[in-house]
Amino acid sequence: MLAQCKEPGMTSSRLILRSEGPIGRLVLNNPQRLNALSFDMWEGIPGALEELVRNPAHRAIVLSGAGEKAFAAGADISQFESGYADAAMVVRANEIIEEAFLAIECCPLPTVAEIRGYCIGGGMAIALCCDLRIAAEGARFGIPPAKLGLGYDHMSVRRVIEAVGPSAAKEILFTARQFSTAEAVGMGLVNRVVPATELGAVVRVVAEEIAANSSDDVVAAKRVTLDLCHPLRPGP
């Protein structure tokens, strides 16, 4: 079953929802721009996840990007001039983006990022909000704000540190370079790397393994993990 997200104020085709038995899927669908995230996509993510969670059949959620070239290559920079035109718009834009991150991070169901191709900037931030990250060989990872003269907010830095530790986080943030899948798995940025042709099948097996377990126990484990890492943040 395939459905397009129709949250108010967003382009419905940019976020696609699929129901695959016990697995809900959220597809970032902007392949012409390597799935760069437009403001309507950021704004629609919380509602899209809520719709997937409402389906009682779903026990896990997979996030992926449309096409073969990218999970997501960051925020859509073509909208920066209009979206950050004044201070109030900057504040609101940042709130919308952080709301999207929190919706993924605090999603009541376990989340798996299926990463193929570029996973850069905002795309990598989304992946870091997921519980598990599985990448295809050849994927590329990076956080480029240092090259662009842009600040990287406290919570986003914290998520990088939680994934890879302070030393590797500093290398990622200070150099702003792109990392290979071998480097990413070596530093713990992703859980595993698999051949590109096997990515979908492996992610499905992992999601089905999660779905077959006690939902209460899985949700409790996620809640405790969130509490330990972010004691002031709402859990699932």
C-alpha positions as CSV (number, residue, x, y, z in Angstrom):
1,M,0.0,0.0,0.0
2,L,1.3,3.5,-0.9
3,A,-0.1,6.8,0.3
4,Q,1.1,10.4,-0.1
5,C,1.3,12.5,3.0
6,K,-1.3,15.3,2.9
7,E,-0.5,17.3,6.0
8,P,-1.8,20.9,5.6
9,G,0.7,23.4,4.1
10,M,3.0,20.9,2.4
11,T,3.4,19.5,-1.1
12,S,2.0,16.0,-0.8
13,S,4.3,14.3,-3.2
14,R,7.5,15.3,-1.2
15,L,6.8,12.8,1.6
16,I,5.5,9.4,0.7
17,L,4.0,7.0,3.3
18,R,4.0,3.2,2.7
19,S,2.6,0.4,4.8
20,E,4.4,-2.9,4.4
21,G,2.8,-5.2,7.0
22,P,4.3,-4.4,10.4
23,I,6.7,-1.8,8.8
24,G,5.7,1.8,8.1
25,R,7.9,3.6,5.7
26,L,8.5,7.3,5.2
27,V,10.2,8.2,1.9
28,L,11.9,11.6,1.4
29,N,10.8,12.3,-2.2
30,N,12.8,15.0,-3.9
31,P,15.1,13.0,-6.1
32,Q,15.7,15.8,-8.6
33,R,17.6,17.6,-5.8
34,L,19.1,14.5,-4.2
35,N,16.2,14.5,-1.7
36,A,17.2,17.9,-0.3
37,L,14.7,18.9,2.4
38,S,12.4,21.8,1.5
39,F,10.6,23.7,4.3
40,D,7.3,21.9,3.5
41,M,9.1,18.6,4.0
42,W,10.5,19.6,7.3
43,E,7.1,20.8,8.4
44,G,5.4,17.7,7.2
45,I,7.6,15.1,8.9
46,P,5.9,15.2,12.4
47,G,2.5,14.6,10.9
48,A,3.7,12.0,8.6
49,L,5.3,10.0,11.4
50,E,2.2,10.4,13.5
51,E,0.1,8.9,10.7
52,L,2.4,5.9,10.5
53,V,2.3,5.5,14.3
54,R,-1.5,5.6,14.3
55,N,-1.6,2.4,12.1
56,P,-1.9,-0.4,14.7
57,A,-0.2,-2.8,12.4
58,H,3.0,-0.9,12.4
59,R,5.8,-2.0,14.9
60,A,8.8,-0.3,13.3
61,I,9.4,2.6,10.9
62,V,11.9,2.9,8.1
63,L,13.1,6.2,6.7
64,S,14.6,6.3,3.2
65,G,15.2,8.5,0.3
66,A,13.7,8.2,-3.2
67,G,15.9,7.0,-6.0
68,E,19.4,5.5,-5.9
69,K,21.6,8.6,-5.4
70,A,20.8,10.0,-2.0
71,F,19.2,9.5,1.4
72,A,19.1,13.3,1.7
73,A,21.7,15.8,0.6
74,G,20.8,18.3,3.3
75,A,18.4,21.3,3.4
76,D,17.2,22.8,0.1
77,I,19.5,25.8,-0.1
78,S,17.4,27.3,-2.9
79,Q,14.9,28.3,-0.2
80,F,17.4,29.9,2.1
81,E,17.0,33.4,0.8
82,S,13.2,33.3,1.1
83,G,13.0,31.2,4.2
84,Y,15.6,33.2,6.2
85,A,14.6,36.7,5.0
86,D,14.4,38.2,8.5
87,A,15.1,37.3,12.1
88,A,11.6,36.1,12.9
89,M,11.7,33.8,9.9
90,V,15.1,32.4,10.9
91,V,13.7,31.6,14.4
92,R,10.6,29.9,13.0
93,A,12.5,27.9,10.3
94,N,14.9,26.6,13.0
95,E,11.9,25.7,15.2
96,I,10.3,23.7,12.3
97,I,13.5,21.8,11.6
98,E,14.1,21.0,15.3
99,E,10.4,19.8,15.6
100,A,11.1,17.4,12.7
101,F,14.2,16.1,14.5
102,L,12.4,15.6,17.8
103,A,9.5,13.9,16.0
104,I,11.9,11.3,14.6
105,E,14.0,11.0,17.8
106,C,11.1,10.6,20.1
107,C,8.9,8.6,17.8
108,P,7.1,5.9,19.9
109,L,8.1,3.2,17.4
110,P,11.7,2.2,16.7
111,T,13.1,3.9,13.6
112,V,15.6,2.6,11.0
113,A,17.4,4.8,8.5
114,E,18.0,3.1,5.1
115,I,20.9,5.0,3.7
116,R,21.9,5.0,0.1
117,G,24.1,7.5,-1.7
118,Y,24.6,11.0,-0.1
119,C,23.7,11.5,3.5
120,I,24.8,15.1,4.1
121,G,24.0,17.9,6.4
122,G,20.3,17.8,7.3
123,G,20.1,14.4,5.9
124,M,22.7,13.1,8.2
125,A,21.0,14.9,11.1
126,I,17.8,13.0,10.3
127,A,19.7,9.7,10.2
128,L,21.3,10.5,13.6
129,C,17.8,10.9,15.0
130,C,16.9,7.4,14.0
131,D,17.5,4.5,16.3
132,L,19.4,2.4,13.8
133,R,21.3,3.3,10.6
134,I,22.1,0.8,7.9
135,A,24.0,2.0,4.8
136,A,24.7,0.7,1.3
137,E,28.3,0.4,0.2
138,G,29.3,3.7,-1.5
139,A,27.2,5.9,0.7
140,R,28.8,9.3,1.7
141,F,28.4,11.1,5.0
142,G,29.2,14.6,6.0
143,I,28.2,17.7,8.0
144,P,29.4,20.8,6.0
145,P,28.4,23.9,8.1
146,A,32.1,24.7,8.9
147,K,32.7,25.0,5.1
148,L,29.6,27.2,4.7
149,G,30.2,29.5,7.6
150,L,27.0,28.3,9.3
151,G,26.7,27.5,13.0
152,Y,25.7,24.0,14.1
153,D,23.2,24.0,17.0
154,H,23.8,22.5,20.4
155,M,21.4,19.6,20.1
156,S,22.7,18.6,16.6
157,V,26.3,18.5,17.9
158,R,25.1,16.5,20.9
159,R,23.5,13.9,18.6
160,V,26.8,13.5,16.7
161,I,28.7,13.0,19.9
162,E,26.2,10.4,21.2
163,A,26.7,8.5,17.9
164,V,30.4,8.5,17.6
165,G,32.0,10.0,20.7
166,P,33.7,13.4,21.2
167,S,36.9,12.7,19.2
168,A,35.2,11.4,16.0
169,A,32.5,14.1,16.4
170,K,35.2,16.8,16.3
171,E,36.8,15.3,13.2
172,I,33.4,15.2,11.5
173,L,32.5,18.8,12.5
174,F,36.0,20.4,12.2
175,T,37.0,19.0,8.8
176,A,33.4,19.2,7.3
177,R,34.6,16.5,4.8
178,Q,32.7,13.6,3.4
179,F,33.3,10.2,5.0
180,S,33.1,6.8,3.3
181,T,31.0,3.9,4.5
182,A,34.2,2.2,5.8
183,E,35.0,5.2,7.9
184,A,31.4,5.6,9.0
185,V,31.0,2.1,10.3
186,G,34.5,2.2,11.9
187,M,33.5,5.2,14.0
188,G,30.0,3.9,14.8
189,L,28.2,6.4,12.7
190,V,26.2,3.6,11.1
191,N,25.3,0.1,12.6
192,R,26.3,-1.8,9.5
193,V,27.2,-1.5,5.8
194,V,25.9,-3.9,3.2
195,P,26.1,-4.3,-0.6
196,A,23.9,-1.8,-2.4
197,T,21.8,-4.5,-4.0
198,E,21.1,-6.0,-0.6
199,L,20.2,-2.8,1.3
200,G,16.4,-3.0,1.1
201,A,16.3,-6.7,2.0
202,V,18.6,-6.3,5.0
203,V,16.7,-3.3,6.3
204,R,13.5,-5.2,6.0
205,V,14.9,-8.2,7.9
206,V,16.1,-6.0,10.7
207,A,12.8,-4.1,10.9
208,E,10.9,-7.4,10.9
209,E,13.1,-8.8,13.7
210,I,12.2,-5.7,15.7
211,A,8.5,-6.0,14.9
212,A,8.5,-9.7,16.0
213,N,9.6,-8.8,19.5
214,S,7.5,-7.6,22.4
215,S,6.4,-4.1,21.5
216,D,6.2,-3.1,25.2
217,D,9.8,-4.2,25.8
218,V,11.2,-2.4,22.7
219,V,9.4,0.8,23.5
220,A,10.5,0.6,27.1
221,A,14.2,0.1,26.0
222,K,13.8,3.1,23.7
223,R,12.3,5.2,26.5
224,V,15.1,4.4,28.9
225,T,17.8,5.1,26.3
226,L,16.2,8.5,25.6
227,D,15.9,9.3,29.3
228,L,19.6,8.4,29.8
229,C,20.8,10.5,26.9
230,H,18.3,13.3,27.2
231,P,16.7,13.4,30.7
232,L,14.7,16.6,30.0
233,R,13.3,15.4,26.7
234,P,9.9,13.7,26.2
235,G,10.2,10.0,25.4
236,P,8.0,7.7,23.4
